[in-house]
Amino acid sequence: MSNGVDWADLPPELLQTVATRLPTLADYIRFRVVCKNWRASALVSRFYLPREFPWLMLPLSRSSGGRRFFNPLTKNLHRLTLPEASHGRRRAGSSHGWLVLIDESPSIFIINPLTRDRISLPPLSSFPNVMKFDFYSIGREYTLRSPENDLYYYNLRQMRDAFIKKVILSHSPYEGSKFIALALLNRHENLAYCENGHGPWKIIDEARSFIEDAIYFNSSFYAVNKFGSLAICDLYGASPKVKFINVGQQIGGDMQYLVNAMGDLLLVSRYLEFEIDIEHYLEVCKTVKFHVLRFEWNEQRWESIDNLGDKLLFLGANSSMAQLASDHPGCTGNRIYFTDDYSGANYESITDDHDVGVYNLEDGSIETIPCYPRNSHWPIWMTPSLC
Amino acid sequence: MGKERRTNVIPLPEVDGVTLERIIGFLKIYTEESFQQFTVQEKKKRCDEFFANCKFNDFLTLASASNYMGAQVVLDEACQRTADMMKNKSVAWVRKNFGIKNNFTPEEEEAMREKHEWAYEGVDPDDDEEDII
């Protein structure tokens, strides 16, 4: 080197400053393999890692090895080795960088696709309304009890696909303190939770019917019902404490999502359109628009907003989340990135393309994101995290 | 830089004259009141102009010297540009162009690469048209 300064031997804080300014996680990971000093200087910590745009986990493909993840901003396709997310496993949630996986056995676990760390959650058979699980009762392996005390049966597939609507986490298990998993249950519209993966699942009786969506916000779980009313659950004590905000206002749309958008509590209504494709005898369903409302704490009601400004929302089977476009060079705000999370428990889905795309609030236009192949492994948003 | 001057000369053994002049030149522009009135684009344009004549190695010296002198603004700019150069480059490319010797054993390197195999795919091809140093 002409002026005698040695890149390998630079002070750690200087190297850390360079590393933090790298645009992607992959750049940062490669930086740490260049030499020992660089590796020691660039820390694996949330504070220093570059902010990566959320990835779209693509459907399982028979051709390539591994699972493919698509970054809609950089247009990069990443192949990860993830046999745990194999064909028979359903993603029942994606929260803080962890996927929630269920299969036809009673086991439920969460896994970080980048580190492949996994943590078990209490099994399906440990929900209070599951009276019995018998692997040998073919076709009726699970015996369940309704709130009206009727007994009914689910087979392995129904239990995997229809019992749980979504699971969200309070925070990443990497963040040290005990995490809480909250499950939204379909059939009887219950909320259930467990702490730190320890069973059994406990049902929050007071919050029945608040299963449109739920998020972790200000140390509580906020759950919303079809009418936009909220159940606020504090799950940190011996028993749940639930408060309600009854909104009593007209909420439209076919599905509702709750989002913590940098401190604003948002309700997003999704409008679907059904069409009959006579030629192929298919019912085609797709998203036509979103309507965003913000909770006004003073008035205790939802107010429409027509512009998200710098914010981006990510909705679907994942824990609803928001990002700032300004954190991602080349990105424009005021958009909603969405996936199909309504085709329901019917894995034999026969509809058209996956309903995955980006909704632009400026003009209401939708740009679809093509996802191949078209099969039962619906795409889901995932925030890649190393720690 | 010291607030009080006891003598007329402040020795800065880690920084050569040319680099020092450059840093001072940049700081002068940056701290002028009028500079703060500029929009982000205008500021970027002026920074780009100033750094346009810097060759790759100059960034290195600038960054190093700024660190020593505590000129945060120059440091940030130099580090950003250095990071921009490394974007999407392979590990081999970075080692070659930054003149770094790989001090990992083959086993250590293999273990690290296996941990996040995906991060090594899709990088720019290593053959460069020109020497950037």
HADDOCK unambig.tbl for C-alpha pairs under 7 A between the chains (distance, minus, plus):
assign (segid A and resid 5 and name CA) (segid B and resid 61 and name CA) 6.96 0.50 0.50
assign (segid A and resid 7 and name CA) (segid B and resid 98 and name CA) 6.38 0.50 0.50
assign (segid A and resid 7 and name CA) (segid B and resid 100 and name CA) 6.82 0.50 0.50
assign (segid A and resid 8 and name CA) (segid B and resid 100 and name CA) 5.67 0.50 0.50
assign (segid A and resid 17 and name CA) (segid B and resid 79 and name CA) 6.46 0.50 0.50
assign (segid A and resid 18 and name CA) (segid B and resid 79 and name CA) 4.83 0.50 0.50
assign (segid A and resid 18 and name CA) (segid B and resid 80 and name CA) 6.33 0.50 0.50
assign (segid A and resid 18 and name CA) (segid B and resid 82 and name CA) 6.71 0.50 0.50
assign (segid A and resid 18 and name CA) (segid B and resid 83 and name CA) 5.43 0.50 0.50
assign (segid A and resid 19 and name CA) (segid B and resid 83 and name CA) 6.71 0.50 0.50
assign (segid A and resid 21 and name CA) (segid B and resid 80 and name CA) 5.81 0.50 0.50
assign (segid A and resid 21 and name CA) (segid B and resid 83 and name CA) 5.87 0.50 0.50
assign (segid A and resid 22 and name CA) (segid B and resid 83 and name CA) 5.30 0.50 0.50
assign (segid A and resid 22 and name CA) (segid B and resid 84 and name CA) 6.85 0.50 0.50
assign (segid A and resid 22 and name CA) (segid B and resid 87 and name CA) 6.61 0.50 0.50
assign (segid A and resid 26 and name CA) (segid B and resid 119 and name CA) 4.58 0.50 0.50
assign (segid A and resid 27 and name CA) (segid B and resid 87 and name CA) 6.41 0.50 0.50
assign (segid A and resid 27 and name CA) (segid B and resid 88 and name CA) 6.14 0.50 0.50
assign (segid A and resid 29 and name CA) (segid B and resid 119 and name CA) 6.78 0.50 0.50
assign (segid A and resid 30 and name CA) (segid B and resid 91 and name CA) 5.98 0.50 0.50
assign (segid A and resid 30 and name CA) (segid B and resid 119 and name CA) 6.98 0.50 0.50
assign (segid A and resid 33 and name CA) (segid B and resid 91 and name CA) 6.96 0.50 0.50
assign (segid A and resid 34 and name CA) (segid B and resid 91 and name CA) 5.80 0.50 0.50
assign (segid A and resid 34 and name CA) (segid B and resid 95 and name CA) 6.38 0.50 0.50
assign (segid A and resid 34 and name CA) (segid B and resid 102 and name CA) 6.49 0.50 0.50
assign (segid A and resid 35 and name CA) (segid B and resid 102 and name CA) 5.26 0.50 0.50
assign (segid A and resid 35 and name CA) (segid B and resid 103 and name CA) 5.75 0.50 0.50
assign (segid A and resid 35 and name CA) (segid B and resid 104 and name CA) 6.54 0.50 0.50
assign (segid A and resid 36 and name CA) (segid B and resid 103 and name CA) 6.42 0.50 0.50
assign (segid A and resid 36 and name CA) (segid B and resid 104 and name CA) 6.77 0.50 0.50
assign (segid A and resid 78 and name CA) (segid B and resid 118 and name CA) 5.89 0.50 0.50
assign (segid A and resid 79 and name CA) (segid B and resid 118 and name CA) 5.59 0.50 0.50
assign (segid A and resid 80 and name CA) (segid B and resid 118 and name CA) 5.86 0.50 0.50
